[in-house]
Amino acid sequence: MKKNSRSGITKTLLALVLCCCFPVFVQAQSVDDSVDTLLLAATPIVYGEEAFLARIHARTGGLREPVGLVLSGGSARAFAHIGVLRRLEEAGIVPDFIVASSMGSIIGLLYAAGLSPDQIFQLVSSTEFGGLFEPVLPLSGGFLDPGRFRDLVRLYLGDLRLEDLPIPILVSCEDLKTKREIHLAAGDLITVMEAAYALPVFFSPVAYGEHLLIDGGITNMVPLGVAMQYARKVIVSSTFYDAKGLNLRNPLVILTTSIDIGKRRAGVVDILDYPEAVWIRCDVESFSFMSFDRLAELDDLGYLSADVLADRLVALSNGGVDPALSALRAGHDLAIERAARAWLPFERAPSKYTSLACTARLRSTAFPGDGYYLRDTVFLGGGLALRWGVLDAVLDAGADWSAYTDMSLHPAVSFAGTLDVLPWLRMESLLAAGFPASIDGGLPLVYQRSAIRAARVFSGGRLELTSALEQDRLWQEGQTLLLTSGARLTLDGGGILTGFSASAMHQMTSARGEQLAFATAAFGLRLLPALALRTAGLVRVALEEGGKAPLYQSDPLSVAEPSRLDAVGGILYGVSLSAGWEPGRLAISFAEVMVMRRISLALYGDSGWAGDGASPDSLVVGARLGFDLALMGLKTTRFLAEAGRDLYSGAFIARLFLIPASGR
């Protein structure tokens, strides 16, 4: 009994001690965990490393040292890597693995998926980057939505995973949660690609498992040290930034430059630590990270920069492109051709996932060549945008400014949608309601447009058939209806000719119950590198005896007093001539966030006739200023401003147009 009693007392005392000490133990363990987590901040987390190593070994057969390739970040400058890859293949080098960061990851992932340098260049150069990213409210952490870019990549490549790509690749990112570097050698290709270029603030962080990933180039744009862990033969292609003339007193420039200091220094430390690596210093350091309109130059400079090291590259030859990779690329040729046919008509691919975003909206109609003949407003506001399969829908609220008529500003709401029934066939609609201070009959001013469009893109041009029904002042006295149907042909330029377009249409209007024939033509010439000549013409004919031909705001003709031409005679025709300065390479950066490019300044003369007279009824001379304004070099809107004076009446005209990056 005493023994059992003593044993029971011992157990009781031990339990009491444990109970008393347990909170202290838990607290100490918690402190240790906290310290360990902090000290692990410099230790990367790697996903898919074991399979990554096995695939490298499979490529070399264990018989030779693998050749690695590091592709740095650099935003648009990273497209120089395409030229580097082209020169490497000429030297008989196809890397056994790739380590990439930031925008270099886009090139690296496309190459690792089996695309040739030429195929990569074809894909990126045939795409208008200014229309792939939409501005949104940063509810998820970023101002730009990459949804259309995501759909484009999926259209061209399908659903791929890193661990299944023919060339092993490891992508470097940073994690907002653990504050640790994340190396991804496994996962969905599109998810990893989005994480790789998720520049903070501009793009939302990307979820990967329990992590929230951002662009790894924030801390080190040249992760050479990572590649050296897997091989001693490594080629590194860098695209550092060394722009001159930055305003280092501008707060935004100070912020971006501060970030650049850290990631540049980390990259340089890696390069100095491993002098045995073959360093290709791409001669693109003077290019802005927003130079997405200069891909051909970046490609060429990447090639030339690699060619300087031709002797060292020959020593790293590992057999070059093998038959299996050649066969895969032949398949990609067919896939790219099919994808291009699906993408190019309206630059839209079906969305795999439904997305809903809060958007900002700045939109104008009635710019020259616009298909909205009865609407002439500038809309500023925001709303909800839905992407679901082949459907895009937007519900907006804001203000309409009647910039070309009475200059009134009033609240407005609108609903717009497009449905891509087939890749080449689109249905679209817009229903807009304005609420001016004085509303006739208590009803808002309602406008609607419904259209069906079919497009065919071919080498060197585009043909589009359109039929659109417009109604203005719905449900009110004086309602106007216009049905416009016709075809438009656009041809790309080459040499002296910078482009050509022509259209032929039939119009029916309820204003006077008339039928109209309408045609336009325009072309441009570049006689000197910065001197451009442009001409355009239009003719509209009333088909019924006694009919009157109207003038619309979107007609490609500047008219100070529309009443001099509108519904005056049975035929209306006009000619526009301009000559101006268009420096192709000139770009003006604003705090390294916005860039102004494709700048043009021209003098013009527009003549219009509303009858059979030899002298024009309207003759306006003036000046036009045009430029693209691009956020981060990606989301682009074209601004076109003009001011002139009618030499006959003395009336002045001033107009501002906002033209989307893609009119499709």
Protein Blocks (a to p, Z undefined) as FASTA:
>chain_A
ZZmmmmmmmmmmmmmmmmmmmmmmmmmmmmmmmmmmmmmmmpccdehklmmmmmmmmmnn
opaccddddddehijmlmmmmmmmmmmmmnopacfbdcdehjllmmmmmmmnopafklmm
mmmmmpcfklmpccddfknopabdcklmmmmmmmmnopadfklpfbdcddddddfklopa
cddfbdcfklmmmmmmmcghjaccddehjbccddfklmomclfklmmmmocbdcdddddd
fdehiafkbfklmmmmmmmmmmmmmmmmmmmmmmmbccdddfkklpcfklmmlmmmmmmm
mmmmmmmmmmmmmmmoghiaafklmmmmmmmmmmmmmmmmmmmmnopacdfbdcdddddd
dddehiehiablkbccdcddddddddehjaccdddddddddfklnopacddddddddddf
bfkbccdddddddddfbdghhiacdddddddddddddehiacddddddddehihiahiac
ddddddddddddehjbnbdcddddddddfklopacddddddddddfbfklccdddddddd
dfbghiacdddfklccddfblmlmgokbmbdcddddddddddfklccdehhlaccehiac
ddddddddfbjbfbdfbdcddddddddddehhlaccdddddddddfknopacdddddddf
blZZ
